[in-house]
């Protein structure tokens, strides 16, 4: 039996609501993550583009490298290694876009739940990891990076691939389970309200 919430009638809540202080903290973290991930993506994309140009000059006989200077210890990266950084940065950006929209909508509907605090905090991490893996997989099978025909367009496609992986991390993980031979538990068939906020408007 399905019940439909009427306008002006509060829906019953089965889980504890997120405290105001926690809600403000999550909102501030999302805002900070948006700025940091955007800066990181711009920097990673710039490094990859420069390495594409360097590799074209070096040719297939050599491997172009660049030293990355940042707030932490400097490190040297190749073009293929830079794609891991691009994938991670793009995946994190996609994740922040998705979770910020979820947070804003659920905050407006006052349906934020305390049990999902870690979802907001950790989602960019696993989205960044998934973005790196997806970008490397796509680069290996579909797009040729590092040879004489490479252009910045290839890096752009990979960046968009990583961003989409981060944007749809939850759906991607669900789709990957059957490919890996993993049988999801029965309760996983129920739509996750935290990742499908539009259900709250029905």
Steps between C-alpha positions, in 0.01 A plus 500: 500500500638840402417820682532842344588798714254788465620861475530657841501164678832397651623156405592266784872464551657174603848638555638775721524839332838661452584755769519868392870525587577187297291632211698825495827308522408275205393804299830678569697187413314464169575864414870460587520174305350670194775763499784256574392239246452762228852638560635145503328412173632813328853424620481131402360581156776754442770249593353235268475746209863606539609137518306424180700772326827381653431139399430602141838673491676208668341243270433131563868433571492687832277582794434864581496597868421810700566593861187607683543773760221531754435544874635153576823330389587552132471195277571405141218372280464355154203544266339170604550582867345843448186331370455339843508849650256633239263208567516548877446876476215463251337225706514718810344792310218278375440373851485849648249605233272208582522507877463879515177476302379219727592699810335823381178326402472292815588800717218693335259212558635450854561131437872488582576195712777471754599151384621630164767738633778262395343471153558872446852485642629187326323508163763730336770256608353191335385708202859619449627142514230381260574792267867401481417136427241586235728750325787250484264229373353726232843626400630146463213377288347793315722807479864513395701727727873546472562430131549730202125543440419621850345841554349684794158378381585152629577640845172692493303182424673317783433789736130487414504121548644538849250772585208283391637210705503728806159645422340155473722309744211324674340387175837390361568284804157335468567424132846360574378245757353255244815530286710399799268212586385663823140434603360808675303449822122516480479834680723658233212472254321777689585842351739701716315815600825685561615451141156543340374821662234560236291224662431742783297720268246233406 
